[in-house]
Amino acid sequence: MRSVALVFGLLRLSSGCTKVVLSNDDGWAEINIRTFYNALTAAGNNIILSAPAENKSGTGKELSRSASAMDALTDT
């Protein structure tokens, strides 16, 4: 929530339209990102929303199961 307050504080300091890239890994349909998007667009900002169709939280830690990735893990 501190980042939300920081962004709103910065938006108040700027004049005119601000370009913002809004992203998460929980999916675009989550209430928090939609609320944030709606508030920013209502304030006259230009928003690019980048989020997956489905919740992908924690998937960045997954390893690829390809042969080359497995070979790299087993090479000593």
OpenMM code with the backbone's topology and positions (N, CA, C; nanometers):
from openmm import Vec3, app, unit

residues = "MET ARG SER VAL ALA LEU VAL PHE GLY LEU LEU ARG LEU SER SER GLY CYS THR LYS VAL VAL LEU SER ASN ASP ASP GLY TRP ALA GLU ILE ASN ILE ARG THR PHE TYR ASN ALA LEU THR ALA ALA GLY ASN ASN ILE ILE LEU SER ALA PRO ALA GLU ASN LYS SER GLY THR GLY LYS GLU LEU SER ARG SER ALA SER ALA MET ASP ALA LEU THR ASP THR".split()
positions = [
    Vec3(0.0815, -0.1198, 0.0000),
    Vec3(0.0000, 0.0000, 0.0000),
    Vec3(0.0854, 0.1257, 0.0000),
    Vec3(0.2091, 0.1199, 0.0497),
    Vec3(0.2950, 0.2374, 0.0480),
    Vec3(0.3224, 0.2829, -0.0938),
    Vec3(0.3366, 0.1869, -0.1863),
    Vec3(0.3632, 0.2249, -0.3250),
    Vec3(0.2440, 0.2971, -0.3862),
    Vec3(0.1225, 0.2573, -0.3475),
    Vec3(0.0028, 0.3247, -0.3961),
    Vec3(0.0029, 0.4692, -0.3490),
    Vec3(0.0330, 0.4927, -0.2222),
    Vec3(0.0365, 0.6284, -0.1688),
    Vec3(0.1454, 0.7096, -0.2372),
    Vec3(0.2590, 0.6493, -0.2640),
    Vec3(0.3687, 0.7179, -0.3305),
    Vec3(0.3274, 0.7602, -0.4708),
    Vec3(0.2648, 0.6700, -0.5447),
    Vec3(0.2222, 0.7026, -0.6809),
    Vec3(0.1210, 0.8157, -0.6792),
    Vec3(0.0230, 0.8100, -0.5899),
    Vec3(-0.0752, 0.9178, -0.5827),
    Vec3(-0.0095, 1.0492, -0.5435),
    Vec3(0.0879, 1.0441, -0.4543),
    Vec3(0.1603, 1.1651, -0.4165),
    Vec3(0.2355, 1.2247, -0.5340),
    Vec3(0.2993, 1.1417, -0.6137),
    Vec3(0.3710, 1.1899, -0.7310),
    Vec3(0.2759, 1.2462, -0.8350),
    Vec3(0.1588, 1.1841, -0.8489),
    Vec3(0.0625, 1.2332, -0.9463),
    Vec3(0.0123, 1.3720, -0.9094),
    Vec3(-0.0014, 1.3999, -0.7819),
    Vec3(-0.0462, 1.5318, -0.7386),
    Vec3(0.0575, 1.6384, -0.7699),
    Vec3(0.1843, 1.6014, -0.7684),
    Vec3(0.2903, 1.6975, -0.7959),
    Vec3(0.3015, 1.7302, -0.9436),
    Vec3(0.2598, 1.6397, -1.0280),
    Vec3(0.2756, 1.6614, -1.1713),
    Vec3(0.1548, 1.7348, -1.2276),
    Vec3(0.1788, 1.8041, -1.3381),
    Vec3(0.0687, 1.8724, -1.4040),
    Vec3(0.0390, 1.8009, -1.5341),
    Vec3(-0.0856, 1.7985, -1.5731),
    Vec3(-0.1243, 1.7339, -1.6967),
    Vec3(-0.1348, 1.5837, -1.6828),
    Vec3(-0.1336, 1.5203, -1.7969),
    Vec3(-0.1496, 1.3750, -1.8036),
    Vec3(-0.0180, 1.3041, -1.7732),
    Vec3(-0.0250, 1.2047, -1.6881),
    Vec3(0.0910, 1.1230, -1.6560),
    Vec3(0.0734, 0.9865, -1.7210),
    Vec3(0.1797, 0.9350, -1.7790),
    Vec3(0.1765, 0.8009, -1.8382),
    Vec3(0.2224, 0.7020, -1.7323),
    Vec3(0.1404, 0.5984, -1.7077),
    Vec3(0.1689, 0.5007, -1.6030),
    Vec3(0.1528, 0.3599, -1.6599),
    Vec3(0.2492, 0.2729, -1.6304),
    Vec3(0.2349, 0.1306, -1.6608),
    Vec3(0.1978, 0.0630, -1.5297),
    Vec3(0.0821, 0.0012, -1.5262),
    Vec3(0.0299, -0.0649, -1.4068),
    Vec3(0.0334, -0.2151, -1.4312),
    Vec3(0.0982, -0.2890, -1.3422),
    Vec3(0.1173, -0.4314, -1.3649),
    Vec3(0.1040, -0.5099, -1.2350),
    Vec3(0.0679, -0.6357, -1.2472),
    Vec3(0.0692, -0.7289, -1.1342),
    Vec3(0.0774, -0.8708, -1.1886),
    Vec3(0.0883, -0.9673, -1.1007),
    Vec3(0.0914, -1.1072, -1.1441),
    Vec3(-0.0333, -1.1832, -1.0996),
    Vec3(-0.1295, -1.1111, -1.0451),
    Vec3(-0.2524, -1.1736, -0.9957),
    Vec3(-0.3635, -1.1804, -1.1001),
    Vec3(-0.3451, -1.1155, -1.2139),
    Vec3(-0.4475, -1.1144, -1.3179),
    Vec3(-0.5203, -0.9807, -1.3229),
    Vec3(-0.5690, -0.9459, -1.4422),
    Vec3(-0.6341, -0.8164, -1.4610),
    Vec3(-0.7690, -0.8069, -1.3910),
    Vec3(-0.8317, -0.9185, -1.3585),
    Vec3(-0.9649, -0.9156, -1.2995),
    Vec3(-0.9649, -0.8946, -1.1484),
    Vec3(-0.8480, -0.8875, -1.0858),
    Vec3(-0.8406, -0.8660, -0.9406),
    Vec3(-0.8904, -0.7262, -0.9054),
    Vec3(-0.9600, -0.7147, -0.7942),
    Vec3(-1.0226, -0.5889, -0.7546),
    Vec3(-0.9215, -0.4777, -0.7301),
    Vec3(-0.8059, -0.5095, -0.6740),
    Vec3(-0.7078, -0.4055, -0.6425),
    Vec3(-0.6545, -0.3360, -0.7667),
    Vec3(-0.6173, -0.4124, -0.8685),
    Vec3(-0.5622, -0.3503, -0.9888),
    Vec3(-0.6710, -0.2753, -1.0657),
    Vec3(-0.7932, -0.3269, -1.0670),
    Vec3(-0.9025, -0.2566, -1.1354),
    Vec3(-0.9364, -0.1265, -1.0639),
    Vec3(-0.9372, -0.1272, -0.9309),
    Vec3(-0.9654, -0.0061, -0.8540),
    Vec3(-0.8576, 0.0982, -0.8783),
    Vec3(-0.7330, 0.0565, -0.8757),
    Vec3(-0.6210, 0.1464, -0.9003),
    Vec3(-0.6285, 0.2032, -1.0419),
    Vec3(-0.6576, 0.1177, -1.1404),
    Vec3(-0.6724, 0.1612, -1.2790),
    Vec3(-0.7838, 0.2651, -1.2923),
    Vec3(-0.8990, 0.2360, -1.2344),
    Vec3(-1.0124, 0.3288, -1.2420),
    Vec3(-0.9808, 0.4636, -1.1783),
    Vec3(-0.9125, 0.4622, -1.0644),
    Vec3(-0.8778, 0.5876, -0.9959),
    Vec3(-0.7790, 0.6692, -1.0790),
    Vec3(-0.6811, 0.6028, -1.1372),
    Vec3(-0.5816, 0.6743, -1.2169),
    Vec3(-0.6400, 0.7308, -1.3459),
    Vec3(-0.7246, 0.6532, -1.4131),
    Vec3(-0.7858, 0.7042, -1.5360),
    Vec3(-0.8851, 0.8152, -1.5057),
    Vec3(-0.9572, 0.8052, -1.3953),
    Vec3(-1.0511, 0.9115, -1.3571),
    Vec3(-0.9774, 1.0421, -1.3276),
    Vec3(-0.8514, 1.0314, -1.2842),
    Vec3(-0.7704, 1.1506, -1.2563),
    Vec3(-0.7083, 1.2063, -1.3841),
    Vec3(-0.7378, 1.1454, -1.4988),
    Vec3(-0.6908, 1.1967, -1.6263),
    Vec3(-0.5565, 1.1442, -1.6719),
    Vec3(-0.5133, 1.0338, -1.6168),
    Vec3(-0.3840, 0.9763, -1.6530),
    Vec3(-0.3980, 0.8753, -1.7652),
    Vec3(-0.2905, 0.8572, -1.8394),
    Vec3(-0.2846, 0.7603, -1.9476),
    Vec3(-0.2248, 0.6315, -1.8909),
    Vec3(-0.3059, 0.5251, -1.8813),
    Vec3(-0.2649, 0.4020, -1.8138),
    Vec3(-0.2502, 0.2876, -1.9136),
    Vec3(-0.1412, 0.2145, -1.9019),
    Vec3(-0.1233, 0.0875, -1.9727),
    Vec3(-0.1307, -0.0202, -1.8655),
    Vec3(-0.2281, -0.1089, -1.8773),
    Vec3(-0.2464, -0.2174, -1.7807),
    Vec3(-0.1869, -0.3449, -1.8380),
    Vec3(-0.0924, -0.4019, -1.7655),
    Vec3(-0.0271, -0.5251, -1.8087),
    Vec3(-0.0431, -0.6288, -1.6990),
    Vec3(-0.1278, -0.7277, -1.7257),
    Vec3(-0.1537, -0.8331, -1.6272),
    Vec3(-0.2011, -0.9578, -1.7019),
    Vec3(-0.1722, -1.0746, -1.6485),
    Vec3(-0.2149, -1.1980, -1.7151),
    Vec3(-0.3663, -1.2182, -1.7043),
    Vec3(-0.4193, -1.3013, -1.7906),
    Vec3(-0.5621, -1.3314, -1.7878),
    Vec3(-0.6001, -1.4102, -1.6627),
    Vec3(-0.5076, -1.4934, -1.6153),
    Vec3(-0.5305, -1.5739, -1.4952),
    Vec3(-0.4221, -1.5446, -1.3930),
    Vec3(-0.4496, -1.5739, -1.2683),
    Vec3(-0.3540, -1.5523, -1.1610),
    Vec3(-0.2263, -1.6330, -1.1864),
    Vec3(-0.1138, -1.5621, -1.1873),
    Vec3(0.0158, -1.6265, -1.2093),
    Vec3(0.1116, -1.5997, -1.0934),
    Vec3(0.0605, -1.5725, -0.9760),
    Vec3(0.1462, -1.5448, -0.8608),
    Vec3(0.2391, -1.6616, -0.8338),
    Vec3(0.3670, -1.6299, -0.8154),
    Vec3(0.4642, -1.7318, -0.7808),
    Vec3(0.5173, -1.8130, -0.8965),
    Vec3(0.4724, -1.7883, -1.0187),
    Vec3(0.5181, -1.8720, -1.1305),
    Vec3(0.6571, -1.8340, -1.1790),
    Vec3(0.7090, -1.7206, -1.1379),
    Vec3(0.8424, -1.6803, -1.1791),
    Vec3(0.9511, -1.7696, -1.1236),
    Vec3(0.9216, -1.8416, -1.0183),
    Vec3(1.0223, -1.9296, -0.9583),
    Vec3(1.0258, -2.0681, -1.0225),
    Vec3(0.9336, -2.0954, -1.1146),
    Vec3(0.9301, -2.2266, -1.1785),
    Vec3(1.0485, -2.2437, -1.2732),
    Vec3(1.1003, -2.3639, -1.2803),
    Vec3(1.2078, -2.3962, -1.3734),
    Vec3(1.1498, -2.4517, -1.5019),
    Vec3(1.2161, -2.4218, -1.6093),
    Vec3(1.1785, -2.4798, -1.7374),
    Vec3(1.2089, -2.6289, -1.7350),
    Vec3(1.1240, -2.7082, -1.7957),
    Vec3(1.1454, -2.8533, -1.8002),
    Vec3(1.2107, -2.8954, -1.9315),
    Vec3(1.2626, -2.7988, -2.0076),
    Vec3(1.3234, -2.8348, -2.1362),
    Vec3(1.4519, -2.9135, -2.1125),
    Vec3(1.4944, -2.9851, -2.2147),
    Vec3(1.6150, -3.0671, -2.2029),
    Vec3(1.7374, -2.9820, -2.1750),
    Vec3(1.7474, -2.8657, -2.2399),
    Vec3(1.8662, -2.7823, -2.2204),
    Vec3(1.8740, -2.7287, -2.0776),
    Vec3(1.7618, -2.6974, -2.0198),
    Vec3(1.7608, -2.6500, -1.8820),
    Vec3(1.7973, -2.7628, -1.7867),
    Vec3(1.7476, -2.8802, -1.8110),
    Vec3(1.7810, -2.9938, -1.7266),
    Vec3(1.9288, -3.0305, -1.7404),
    Vec3(1.9830, -3.0219, -1.8641),
    Vec3(2.1251, -3.0498, -1.8857),
    Vec3(2.2119, -2.9502, -1.8097),
    Vec3(2.1721, -2.8247, -1.8092),
    Vec3(2.2484, -2.7219, -1.7410),
    Vec3(2.2513, -2.7481, -1.5898),
    Vec3(2.1449, -2.8044, -1.5374),
    Vec3(2.1389, -2.8331, -1.3943),
    Vec3(2.2248, -2.9524, -1.3553),
    Vec3(2.2396, -3.0475, -1.4487),
    Vec3(2.3123, -3.1699, -1.4150),
    Vec3(2.4593, -3.1653, -1.4518),
    Vec3(2.5014, -3.0663, -1.5364),
    Vec3(2.6427, -3.0531, -1.5730),
    Vec3(2.7237, -3.0064, -1.4530),
    Vec3(2.8351, -3.0730, -1.4277),
    Vec3(2.9230, -3.0314, -1.3157),
    Vec3(3.0631, -3.0105, -1.3623),
] * unit.nanometer
topology = app.Topology()
chain = topology.addChain("A")
for resn in residues:
    res = topology.addResidue(resn, chain)
    for name in ("N", "CA", "C"):
        topology.addAtom(name, app.Element.getBySymbol(name[0]), res)
